[in-house]
Amino acid sequence: MNVLIAFDKFKDSLNANEACEIAATEISLLYPDWNLETAPLTDGGDGFCEILTKSRQGHLYKEKVHGPLFELVDAHLGVVELELLEPELRDWLMVPSNGKISIIEMAQASGLHHLNQDKRDLWHTSTLGVGELISRTVELESNALLIGVGGSATNDLGLGTLEALGLQFMSSENKPIVNLTPASWGMVDHMKGKIPSNLPLIRIACDVKNPLLGPQGAAAIYGPQKGLEAKDWIKIEAQSEHMAKMLCKYTDTNEMVIHEEGSGAAGGISFGLRTAFGAELVAGFDLVIRWLQLEKKLEDADLIITGEGRFDRSSLQGKGPGTLITKALNGKKRILVFAGLLSDDINTYLPKSFSKENLIQITPDNCTLEQALCDGRYNLARAIRDTVT
């Protein structure tokens, strides 16, 4: 029996690597003669840098950068030799055939996980640390840069990143405004400084389709989880539009970029990087499938085991485990999906050919969220033992 174990994270409980290792350990004890292959999943957020770098025998650098509230945090930067990527993958990414590609996980510098609930306030957070990581890729002489943009704590349009790379924001008295955040946007009269031209090619891994502004924009959809109060949406929306148009004018970029799909990803950092550096978006999970060579692993597998912390409607809209369900059904493969929590209406959205018995909630009924997060390791191991046959 050939088994592919490909978990995404169980947020605040288990990362993707840990979930895969737990499942592999339990299955190997039950069936020592089975062939197991693990492939931790990532959607651009937690684990993006480490998973992609290690899967291609790359090198991880540990950097000190500024976090979302300008505190110093540790962040990894991955470097992989481009020659180790298949020609088809390099062509899909539109990157050179040789040299180095750096990998950045935005959340390591500017992620929501750095902040306790009472500290989450998008008016005062910055992507400065992401710009510091990008600067490091220049020092490493990278030829291309891949950025995963999930899990951010920010809504600064990537202006903090541009500040770290040399763009200055000036007051009407022609004084620089340092450590820019949305709270200080009202002080900006004009921009100054040269946009660097020596950056590597930038590719942004993202499955988010939201534009920068409007009812489906960055602040409207993702602002509340970053501390935005409903009464402040009109204010942040108006100021975001003003700053976005200012940046477009300064970089001589058509303002239509504001309305493009994906420009609202991660608080608009994709807008800022596209406007300043011509960064290109690539579909996040399509990238992971190609990078981890999942198509071949799926083809070879008799059984696929996947899952994540919460499995709901959004899981079936391009995310890892949901995509694996589709591919498994198309290939007539058996698949088991384990989740910390199943949404009440999930059966409404499951493909008709998918058996509900193969979707398993690992958390016992009447268990508190706090207890479920603490017991994630035990609950997953137990569910694997009880289910995998």
C-alpha positions as CSV (number, residue, x, y, z in Angstrom):
1,M,0.0,0.0,0.0
2,N,1.4,3.4,-1.1
3,V,0.2,6.2,1.2
4,L,0.6,9.9,0.6
5,I,0.3,12.0,3.8
6,A,-0.3,15.7,3.0
7,F,-1.6,17.8,5.8
8,D,-2.0,21.5,6.0
9,K,-1.7,23.2,9.4
10,F,-4.1,22.9,12.4
11,K,-3.8,26.6,13.2
12,D,-2.6,27.3,16.8
13,S,-2.3,23.6,17.4
14,L,-0.1,21.7,14.9
15,N,1.9,22.9,11.9
16,A,1.8,20.9,8.7
17,N,5.1,19.1,9.3
18,E,3.9,18.0,12.8
19,A,0.6,16.7,11.5
20,C,2.3,14.7,8.8
21,E,4.8,13.2,11.2
22,I,2.0,12.2,13.7
23,A,0.1,10.4,11.0
24,A,3.2,8.7,9.6
25,T,4.2,7.5,13.0
26,E,0.8,6.0,13.8
27,I,0.4,4.4,10.4
28,S,3.9,2.9,10.4
29,L,3.1,1.3,13.8
30,L,-0.2,-0.2,12.5
31,Y,1.1,-1.2,9.1
32,P,5.0,-1.4,9.0
33,D,5.0,-2.8,5.5
34,W,3.1,0.2,4.0
35,N,5.1,2.7,1.9
36,L,4.6,6.2,3.3
37,E,5.4,9.6,1.7
38,T,4.8,12.9,3.5
39,A,4.2,16.2,1.8
40,P,3.4,19.0,4.2
41,L,1.1,21.6,2.6
42,T,1.2,25.4,2.7
43,D,-1.0,28.1,1.1
44,G,1.5,31.0,1.4
45,G,1.2,31.4,5.1
46,D,2.6,29.3,8.0
47,G,5.3,27.0,6.8
48,F,5.7,28.4,3.3
49,C,9.4,29.2,3.5
50,E,10.5,26.1,5.4
51,I,8.4,23.6,3.4
52,L,9.4,24.9,0.0
53,T,13.1,25.4,0.9
54,K,13.6,22.0,2.5
55,S,11.8,20.1,-0.2
56,R,14.4,21.4,-2.7
57,Q,17.5,21.0,-0.5
58,G,17.8,24.7,-0.1
59,H,19.4,26.7,2.7
60,L,17.5,28.6,5.5
61,Y,19.0,31.8,6.8
62,K,17.8,33.2,10.1
63,E,17.3,37.0,10.1
64,K,16.4,39.7,12.7
65,V,13.8,42.0,11.2
66,H,11.1,44.4,12.5
67,G,7.7,42.8,13.3
68,P,4.3,44.4,12.7
69,L,4.7,46.8,15.7
70,F,8.4,47.4,14.9
71,E,9.5,45.0,17.5
72,L,12.5,42.7,16.5
73,V,11.5,39.2,15.5
74,D,13.2,36.2,14.0
75,A,12.4,35.3,10.4
76,H,13.7,32.7,8.0
77,L,14.8,33.4,4.4
78,G,15.1,30.4,2.1
79,V,17.5,30.1,-0.9
80,V,17.2,27.4,-3.5
81,E,19.4,26.9,-6.6
82,L,17.2,27.5,-9.7
83,E,18.9,24.6,-11.4
84,L,17.2,22.2,-8.9
85,L,13.8,23.2,-10.3
86,E,12.3,21.5,-13.3
87,P,12.3,23.5,-16.5
88,E,8.5,23.3,-16.6
89,L,8.4,24.9,-13.1
90,R,10.8,27.6,-14.0
91,D,8.9,28.4,-17.1
92,W,5.6,28.5,-15.1
93,L,7.2,30.9,-12.6
94,M,8.8,32.9,-15.4
95,V,12.2,32.9,-13.7
96,P,15.8,32.3,-15.0
97,S,17.1,28.8,-15.6
98,N,20.1,29.3,-13.3
99,G,21.1,31.3,-10.3
100,K,19.2,31.5,-7.0
101,I,15.6,31.9,-6.0
102,S,14.9,33.3,-2.5
103,I,11.8,32.4,-0.6
104,I,10.1,34.7,1.9
105,E,7.1,34.0,4.2
106,M,5.5,37.4,4.8
107,A,3.9,36.3,8.1
108,Q,7.3,35.5,9.7
109,A,8.0,39.3,9.6
110,S,4.5,40.8,9.6
111,G,2.2,38.0,10.7
112,L,-0.9,38.1,12.8
113,H,0.5,35.4,15.1
114,H,3.0,38.0,16.5
115,L,0.2,39.9,18.1
116,N,-2.1,39.0,21.0
117,Q,-5.8,39.7,20.3
118,D,-5.7,43.0,22.2
119,K,-2.7,44.2,20.2
120,R,-4.3,43.7,16.8
121,D,-4.8,47.1,15.2
122,L,-4.2,47.6,11.5
123,W,-3.9,51.3,11.9
124,H,-0.5,50.8,13.7
125,T,1.0,47.8,11.9
126,S,3.7,47.8,9.2
127,T,5.3,45.5,6.6
128,L,8.7,47.1,7.2
129,G,10.2,43.7,8.1
130,V,9.2,42.2,4.7
131,G,11.2,45.0,3.0
132,E,14.2,44.2,5.2
133,L,14.0,40.5,4.1
134,I,13.8,41.6,0.5
135,S,16.9,43.8,1.0
136,R,18.7,40.6,2.2
137,T,17.9,38.8,-1.0
138,V,19.7,41.5,-2.9
139,E,22.8,41.0,-0.7
140,L,22.6,37.3,-1.4
141,E,22.5,38.1,-5.2
142,S,19.3,36.2,-5.8
143,N,17.9,36.2,-9.3
144,A,14.3,35.7,-8.3
145,L,12.2,36.0,-5.2
146,L,9.1,34.1,-4.2
147,I,6.9,35.6,-1.5
148,G,4.0,33.8,0.3
149,V,1.6,36.4,1.6
150,G,-0.8,34.6,4.0
151,G,-1.5,35.4,7.6
152,S,-0.5,39.1,7.7
153,A,-1.4,41.5,10.5
154,T,-1.2,44.5,8.2
155,N,-3.2,46.7,5.8
156,D,-0.5,49.2,4.8
157,L,-0.5,48.5,1.0
158,G,3.1,47.4,1.3
159,L,4.2,50.9,2.0
160,G,6.2,49.8,5.0
161,T,8.0,47.4,2.7
162,L,8.8,50.2,0.2
163,E,10.0,52.4,3.1
164,A,12.5,49.7,4.1
165,L,13.7,49.6,0.4
166,G,14.3,53.4,0.3
167,L,11.0,55.1,-0.5
168,Q,10.5,58.2,1.8
169,F,7.2,59.6,2.9
170,M,7.4,63.4,3.4
171,S,5.2,65.9,5.4
172,S,4.2,69.2,4.0
173,E,7.2,70.7,5.8
174,N,9.4,68.3,3.8
175,K,10.3,66.2,6.8
176,P,10.4,62.4,6.5
177,I,7.8,60.4,8.3
178,V,9.6,57.3,9.7
179,N,7.9,54.0,10.5
180,L,4.9,54.8,8.4
181,T,1.6,53.1,9.3
182,P,-2.0,53.9,8.2
183,A,-2.3,56.0,11.4
184,S,0.3,58.4,10.0
185,W,-0.9,58.4,6.4
186,G,-2.8,61.6,6.9
187,M,0.6,63.4,7.5
188,V,2.0,62.4,4.1
189,D,2.1,65.2,1.6
190,H,4.4,63.6,-1.0
191,M,6.8,60.8,-1.7
192,K,10.6,61.1,-2.3
193,G,13.5,58.8,-3.0
194,K,14.4,56.4,-5.8
195,I,12.6,53.0,-6.1
196,P,15.4,50.5,-6.3
197,S,16.0,48.8,-9.6
198,N,18.3,46.0,-8.5
199,L,15.7,43.7,-6.9
200,P,15.3,40.2,-8.2
201,L,12.2,39.2,-10.1
202,I,9.3,39.0,-7.6
203,R,6.6,36.4,-7.7
204,I,3.8,36.5,-5.1
205,A,2.1,33.2,-4.2
206,C,-1.5,34.0,-3.5
207,D,-4.9,32.4,-4.0
208,V,-6.8,35.5,-2.8
209,K,-8.8,37.3,-5.6
210,N,-9.8,40.4,-3.7
211,P,-9.2,43.8,-5.2
212,L,-7.6,46.5,-3.0
213,L,-10.7,48.5,-2.4
214,G,-14.5,48.1,-2.2
215,P,-16.8,45.8,-0.4
216,Q,-14.7,42.8,-1.4
217,G,-11.4,44.6,-0.8
218,A,-8.6,44.2,1.7
219,A,-10.0,46.2,4.6
220,A,-13.6,45.1,4.1
221,I,-12.9,41.4,4.1
222,Y,-9.8,40.9,6.2
223,G,-9.7,44.1,8.3
224,P,-11.9,42.8,11.1
225,Q,-9.5,40.0,12.0
226,K,-6.7,42.6,12.1
227,G,-8.5,44.8,14.6
228,L,-10.5,47.1,12.3
229,E,-13.8,48.3,13.8
230,A,-16.8,48.5,11.5
231,K,-17.2,52.3,12.0
232,D,-13.6,52.9,10.7
233,W,-14.0,51.1,7.4
234,I,-15.0,54.2,5.4
235,K,-12.0,56.1,6.8
236,I,-9.4,53.4,6.0
237,E,-11.0,52.9,2.6
238,A,-10.7,56.6,1.7
239,Q,-7.1,56.8,3.0
240,S,-6.1,53.6,1.2
241,E,-7.4,55.0,-2.1
242,H,-5.6,58.2,-1.6
243,M,-2.2,56.5,-0.8
244,A,-2.7,54.0,-3.6
245,K,-3.2,56.7,-6.1
246,M,-0.3,58.7,-4.8
247,L,2.0,55.7,-5.2
248,C,0.7,55.0,-8.7
249,K,1.4,58.6,-9.7
250,Y,4.9,58.5,-8.1
251,T,5.8,55.3,-10.0
252,D,4.0,56.3,-13.2
253,T,1.7,53.3,-13.0
254,N,-1.8,53.0,-14.4
255,E,-4.3,53.2,-11.5
256,M,-6.1,50.2,-12.9
257,V,-3.7,48.1,-10.8
258,I,-5.8,49.1,-7.8
259,H,-8.7,47.2,-9.2
260,E,-6.9,44.0,-10.3
261,E,-7.7,40.6,-8.8
262,G,-5.4,39.9,-5.9
263,S,-4.3,43.5,-5.3
264,G,-6.0,43.3,-1.9
265,A,-4.0,40.2,-0.8
266,A,-2.3,40.6,2.6
267,G,-3.5,44.1,3.3
268,G,-2.5,45.3,-0.2
269,I,1.2,44.3,-0.2
270,S,0.7,42.7,-3.6
271,F,-0.6,46.1,-4.9
272,G,2.5,47.8,-3.5
273,L,5.0,45.3,-5.0
274,R,3.2,45.2,-8.3
275,T,3.1,49.0,-8.6
276,A,6.7,49.6,-7.5
277,F,8.5,46.5,-9.0
278,G,6.2,44.9,-11.5
279,A,5.7,41.8,-9.2
280,E,3.6,39.0,-10.7
281,L,1.0,37.0,-8.9
282,V,1.1,33.2,-9.1
283,A,-1.7,30.8,-7.9
284,G,-0.5,29.7,-4.4
285,F,-1.7,26.1,-4.4
286,D,-0.9,25.6,-8.0
287,L,2.6,26.6,-7.1
288,V,2.7,24.1,-4.2
289,I,1.5,21.3,-6.4
290,R,4.2,21.9,-8.9
291,W,7.0,22.7,-6.3
292,L,6.3,19.6,-4.2
293,Q,5.6,17.4,-7.3
294,L,2.3,16.4,-5.9
295,E,0.8,15.2,-9.2
296,K,3.3,12.4,-9.4
297,K,2.9,11.6,-5.7
298,L,-0.9,11.5,-6.1
299,E,-0.6,9.2,-9.1
300,D,1.6,6.7,-7.2
301,A,-0.6,6.7,-4.1
302,D,-3.3,4.1,-3.2
303,L,-4.5,6.1,-0.2
304,I,-4.3,9.9,0.4
305,I,-4.5,11.3,3.9
306,T,-5.0,15.0,4.4
307,G,-6.6,17.6,6.6
308,E,-6.4,20.9,8.4
309,G,-7.6,22.7,11.5
310,R,-11.0,23.8,10.3
311,F,-12.7,22.3,7.3
312,D,-15.5,24.4,5.8
313,R,-16.7,25.8,2.5
314,S,-13.6,27.8,2.0
315,S,-11.5,24.6,2.1
316,L,-13.2,23.5,-1.1
317,Q,-12.4,26.8,-2.9
318,G,-8.8,26.2,-4.0
319,K,-7.2,25.4,-0.6
320,G,-4.9,22.4,-0.2
321,P,-7.0,19.6,1.3
322,G,-10.1,20.6,-0.8
323,T,-8.0,20.5,-4.0
324,L,-6.6,17.1,-3.0
325,I,-10.2,15.8,-2.7
326,T,-11.0,16.9,-6.2
327,K,-7.8,15.3,-7.6
328,A,-8.3,12.1,-5.6
329,L,-11.9,11.8,-6.9
330,N,-10.8,12.5,-10.5
331,G,-8.1,9.8,-10.2
332,K,-10.5,7.4,-8.4
333,K,-8.2,7.3,-5.3
334,R,-9.3,6.7,-1.8
335,I,-8.9,9.8,0.4
336,L,-9.3,10.4,4.1
337,V,-9.7,14.0,5.4
338,F,-9.1,14.8,9.1
339,A,-10.1,18.1,10.6
340,G,-10.0,19.7,14.0
341,L,-13.5,21.1,13.4
342,L,-16.1,20.5,10.6
343,S,-18.4,23.3,9.8
344,D,-22.1,22.5,10.3
345,D,-23.0,23.0,6.7
346,I,-20.0,21.2,5.1
347,N,-22.0,18.4,3.7
348,T,-23.8,20.9,1.5
349,Y,-20.6,21.7,-0.3
350,L,-18.9,18.3,-0.6
351,P,-18.7,16.7,-4.1
352,K,-21.5,14.2,-4.5
353,S,-19.0,11.4,-5.2
354,F,-17.1,12.0,-1.9
355,S,-18.2,9.7,0.9
356,K,-19.0,11.6,4.1
357,E,-17.6,8.8,6.1
358,N,-14.1,9.8,4.8
359,L,-14.4,13.2,6.5
360,I,-13.4,12.8,10.1
361,Q,-13.5,15.4,12.9
362,I,-10.8,14.6,15.4
363,T,-12.1,16.8,18.2
364,P,-14.7,15.2,20.6
365,D,-18.1,16.7,20.9
366,N,-18.5,19.3,23.7
367,C,-14.8,20.0,23.8
368,T,-13.8,23.6,24.3
369,L,-11.7,25.3,21.7
370,E,-8.9,25.8,24.2
371,Q,-8.8,22.2,25.1
372,A,-9.0,21.1,21.4
373,L,-6.0,23.2,20.6
374,C,-4.0,21.7,23.5
375,D,-5.0,18.1,22.6
376,G,-4.5,18.4,18.9
377,R,-1.6,16.0,18.8
378,Y,-3.4,13.3,20.8
379,N,-6.7,13.8,19.0
380,L,-5.1,13.4,15.5
381,A,-3.1,10.3,16.6
382,R,-6.3,8.7,18.0
383,A,-8.3,9.5,14.9
384,I,-5.6,8.0,12.7
385,R,-5.5,4.8,14.7
386,D,-9.3,4.5,14.7
387,T,-9.8,5.2,11.0
388,V,-6.9,4.1,8.8
389,T,-7.4,0.6,7.6
